[in-house]
Amino acid sequence: MPCDQVRTVSLDMSVANLDILVAALDALGLAPVRTGEIVTFGYGVSYRAGRLTVRDGDQALAGKIAREYSRQAIKRVASSRRWSVREVGRRQVVAARGRR
């Protein structure tokens, strides 16, 4: 009798702020759901206690999540300091202080 299997890969991913992770996942269109310290976003895909778990074969997704988390963190910090953020190239952003 056949049974379904979902193979997953877990990766270490240090996240300082789960709200930023949720914003990053949302920006990627992954529809995250946060329950306490656990964030799920798809079947067998989650973040919990410093571990990102993705389906086997979706390791590239982990890289996309890490890059988008960085982008969202930069935006959040820049916004709190009233700096402007602009993208100057692929995977490159500049945060600049505005005039007062």
ABEGO torsion letter per residue (X at the ends): XBBBBBBBBBBBBBBABAAAAAAAAAAAGAGBBBBEABBBBEBGBBBBGGBBBBBBGAAAAAAAAAAAAAAAAAAAAAAAAGBBBBBABBGBBBBBBBBX
